Amino acid sequence: MKITYIHHSSFLVEGSDFYLLFDYFQGKLPKLSEQKTLYVFASHRHGDHFSKVIFELEKVHPNISYILSSDIKPKQVPAESLPRTTFLGKNMVDKIGDIVVETYHSTDEGVAFLVSAGGKNIYHAGDLNDWTWIGEPDDWNAKMRRVYRKIVDGLKDKKIDAAFLPLDGRQEGEFYQGMDYFLRTVADVKAVFPMHFWEDYTVIRQIKEMKESESYRSKIYDIAYEGQEFLIV
Ligand SMILES: [Zn+2]
């Protein structure tokens, strides 16, 4: 399975007969094979995760299906794209074409996706993260952490071949908490791709150098530029 880093939280996952494109709003996409079905996901409506540009893709790639979080409303979807669109709220399971999509609640807007495709399980967090911030009231941060951890606990027995997880340097000293808890809790994760780092690739090096990451740092892929490709087995 080939994974291409596109931009911010957007990745393209390529299997033998499908593509999964997550949270695309800008960036260069590789040329796609017309034979393969393109499944386009948007985890929530924010501009760094969803853009109407995704509906342009069907002009060059008609074999397409959209899976959108239900905080994106049908009126945001062109009429001609609606028949190819599935809206999913939290805690749903749906078979769409040849793939199965499960959704989880987010600590931000929308959902996180767990996708079963081509015999692999792919997790895309969207903005599900431990969004604790230095300077926020302690009780606000404590509630955030509690809610995040409860959702992640619901994933702990899943086998995940590739996980896309936020790692956001704007959180300063708290930046690693969401990824750290996820990887300590969900033991069977093979490959981890940081995202939502606002082009500050140094956060990847930072978490890997922390003593807290010792048990899982070897799973984290070093993304260095947009368009970079990774093969996972
Ligand atoms: Zn975001």
Residues whose N, C-alpha, C, O or C-beta is under 5 A from the ligand:
A	BS01	ZN	D48 D127
